[in-house]
Amino acid sequence: MSQFAIREAFAPIKKLLPAWLSNPIRNSLTAILTPILYSVRTGHFRSSLKMAAVSRHGEPIPWYTYSSLDFLTARNYSSKTILEFGGGQSTLWWSARAKHVVTFEGKKDWYDRIASGMPANVELHYVEKTAPITDAPQVAQILSTKTIAHYDVIVIDGLTRSQMIDLACERLAPDGIIICDNSEGYGFYEGFKDKGLDRVDFFGNAPGVVLPHCTSIYFRSTSFVFSPSIPIDLPN
């Protein structure tokens, strides 16, 4: 329901009732309807029941904050390559929008669960957890076999995240972006502070999660997602 539709629905009540009565009614309805409409529009209600990150229509979405998803959804990735550290619902979301997706997953049970459902434009790799931690060397070795040298979008949302920072910076296209979820932790601030990249933070709620967190995007001034030619519009 749009803001215009809500105003139109309330207009007759506002005309019939005095302000001292209509205003408390309007304010109470606003307090009640806002979180309900937000939960329905974003898919948070459906994600909570399903225990999976989905849109209001049941489609897979990343477990990023909704504010970052609204921003990212408005961009065009049809010719772009995606590199993910940590896969799942986000992999399906990116594969539906991008040309090619390379994903690394470090949880064997989760890898086995999602491997059979990946589209043709996704390369999914399992990274074995060892002691001492060897995530970065394993990932680097596999990436060295790829024909793609640099990626337009790199997502750090899994594996040993602090170890992925150097790899992400090395593999980032000149106009690309690095997306870090749960960026208030995992050593992201310390790891990126001397990399020469700018950063924008998207705080808020995420699918099916009670407490808010932060999804951050690291970028250079040439980044394609920040082009001023992209229209400003409300999410659907």
C-alpha positions in Angstrom: 0.0 0.0 0.0 1.5 3.3 -1.1 1.6 6.5 1.1 -0.8 8.1 -1.4 -3.3 5.2 -0.9 -3.1 5.5 2.9 -3.7 9.3 2.8 -6.7 8.7 0.5 -8.2 6.1 2.7 -7.9 8.3 5.8 -9.1 11.5 4.1 -12.9 10.9 4.8 -12.2 10.3 8.5 -10.1 13.4 8.8 -13.0 15.5 7.3 -15.7 14.0 9.5 -13.8 14.1 12.9 -12.4 17.1 14.7 -8.6 17.3 14.8 -8.4 16.5 18.5 -9.9 13.1 17.7 -8.6 12.4 14.1 -5.0 13.1 14.9 -4.6 10.5 17.7 -6.4 8.0 15.4 -4.0 8.8 12.5 -1.0 8.6 14.8 -2.0 5.3 16.3 -2.6 3.8 12.9 0.8 5.0 11.7 2.5 3.4 14.7 0.7 0.1 14.1 0.8 0.0 10.3 4.3 1.1 9.6 6.1 -2.0 11.1 3.5 -4.3 9.6 3.8 -2.8 6.1 7.6 -2.8 6.3 7.7 -6.4 7.3 5.3 -7.4 4.5 6.9 -5.2 1.8 10.5 -6.4 2.5 9.6 -10.0 3.0 10.8 -10.0 6.6 7.6 -11.6 7.9 7.8 -14.4 5.3 11.6 -14.9 5.9 11.0 -15.2 9.6 8.4 -18.0 9.1 10.4 -19.8 6.4 13.8 -19.4 8.2 15.3 -18.3 4.9 16.1 -15.0 3.2 13.2 -14.4 0.8 11.3 -11.5 -0.7 7.7 -10.9 -0.1 7.0 -13.1 -3.2 9.1 -16.0 -1.8 12.1 -15.4 -4.1 15.6 -15.9 -2.7 17.4 -12.7 -1.6 20.8 -12.1 0.2 21.0 -11.9 3.9 22.2 -8.2 3.7 20.4 -5.3 5.3 17.3 -4.2 3.5 18.7 -0.7 3.0 21.7 -2.2 1.1 19.4 -4.5 -0.9 17.2 -1.6 -2.0 20.3 0.2 -3.2 21.8 -2.8 -5.0 18.6 -3.9 -6.6 18.4 -0.7 -8.6 21.6 -1.4 -10.4 22.2 -3.4 -13.6 24.5 -6.5 -13.4 23.6 -8.2 -16.7 27.2 -8.0 -18.0 28.9 -8.3 -14.6 30.9 -11.0 -12.9 30.4 -11.8 -9.2 32.8 -13.4 -6.7 31.3 -14.6 -3.5 33.0 -15.8 -0.3 30.0 -17.5 1.3 27.1 -18.8 -0.7 23.4 -19.7 -0.5 20.3 -17.5 -1.1 22.6 -14.6 -2.2 24.1 -16.9 -4.9 20.7 -17.5 -6.5 19.9 -13.7 -6.3 23.1 -12.8 -8.0 22.9 -15.5 -10.6 19.5 -14.2 -11.7 21.0 -10.8 -12.3 24.6 -11.2 -13.4 26.5 -12.9 -16.2 28.6 -15.2 -14.1 29.0 -16.1 -10.4 32.0 -17.8 -8.7 31.2 -18.8 -5.1 33.3 -20.3 -2.4 31.6 -22.1 0.6 33.3 -23.4 3.7 30.6 -25.3 5.5 30.4 -28.8 4.0 26.8 -29.6 5.0 25.6 -26.3 3.6 27.7 -26.8 0.4 26.1 -30.2 -0.1 22.7 -28.8 0.5 22.9 -26.0 -2.1 25.2 -27.5 -4.7 22.5 -29.3 -6.7 20.3 -26.3 -7.0 22.7 -23.9 -8.6 22.0 -22.4 -12.1 24.3 -22.9 -15.0 26.1 -19.6 -14.6 27.3 -20.4 -11.1 30.6 -22.1 -10.2 30.4 -23.3 -6.7 33.6 -24.4 -4.8 34.0 -26.0 -1.4 36.8 -24.7 0.8 37.9 -27.3 3.4 38.4 -26.0 6.9 41.8 -26.9 8.3 44.0 -26.0 11.2 45.8 -23.8 10.9 43.3 -21.9 8.8 44.1 -22.1 5.1 41.1 -20.5 3.5 43.0 -17.8 1.6 45.6 -20.1 0.0 42.9 -22.6 -1.1 40.8 -19.8 -2.6 43.8 -18.1 -4.3 44.9 -21.4 -5.9 41.4 -22.0 -7.4 41.1 -18.4 -8.6 44.4 -18.7 -10.3 42.9 -21.3 -12.6 40.1 -19.0 -13.7 40.1 -17.0 -17.0 38.5 -14.1 -15.1 41.2 -12.0 -13.5 39.0 -9.3 -11.9 35.4 -9.2 -10.7 32.8 -6.4 -10.8 31.2 -7.4 -7.5 33.0 -9.2 -4.7 31.0 -10.3 -1.6 32.6 -11.2 1.7 30.0 -13.0 3.7 31.6 -16.3 4.7 34.8 -18.3 5.1 37.4 -16.6 7.4 36.3 -13.1 6.4 39.4 -11.2 7.5 41.5 -13.5 5.3 39.4 -12.6 2.2 40.1 -8.9 2.4 43.5 -9.0 0.6 42.2 -11.4 -2.0 39.1 -9.2 -2.6 41.2 -6.1 -3.2 43.6 -8.0 -5.6 40.7 -9.3 -7.6 38.5 -6.2 -7.7 37.8 -4.6 -11.1 38.7 -0.8 -11.3 35.0 0.1 -11.3 33.9 -2.7 -9.0 32.6 -2.9 -5.4 33.3 -5.1 -2.4 30.2 -5.9 -0.3 30.9 -6.9 3.4 28.0 -8.2 5.4 28.0 -7.9 9.2 30.7 -5.3 8.6 30.6 -4.0 12.2 32.7 -7.1 13.1 35.1 -9.7 11.6 37.9 -7.2 11.5 36.6 -5.4 8.4 37.4 -1.9 9.6 41.0 -2.7 10.5 41.5 -4.8 7.3 40.2 -2.2 4.9 41.4 1.1 6.5 44.7 1.2 4.5 43.4 -0.2 1.2 42.6 3.2 -0.4 38.9 2.4 -0.9 35.9 4.6 0.1 33.1 3.1 2.1 29.4 3.5 2.6 27.5 1.8 5.4 23.9 0.5 5.2 22.5 -0.1 8.7 19.2 -1.8 9.4 17.3 -5.0 9.6 17.9 -8.1 7.5 15.6 -10.9 6.4 14.2 -12.9 9.3 16.6 -11.3 11.8 15.5 -9.4 15.0 18.5 -7.2 15.7 19.9 -4.7 13.1 23.4 -4.9 11.7 25.5 -3.3 8.9 26.2 -4.1 5.3 29.1 -2.0 3.9 30.2 -1.4 0.3 33.8 -0.5 -0.4 34.5 1.2 -3.7 36.6 3.6 -5.8 35.4 6.8 -7.3 34.9 5.1 -10.7 32.5 2.5 -9.2 29.6 1.7 -11.6 27.0 1.4 -8.8 27.4 5.0 -7.8 26.9 6.5 -11.3 24.8 9.7 -11.0 23.0 8.6 -14.2 21.1 5.9 -12.2 17.6 7.2 -11.4 16.5 7.6 -7.8 13.4 5.6 -7.2 11.5 3.9 -4.3 11.9 0.1 -4.2 8.9 -2.0 -5.5 
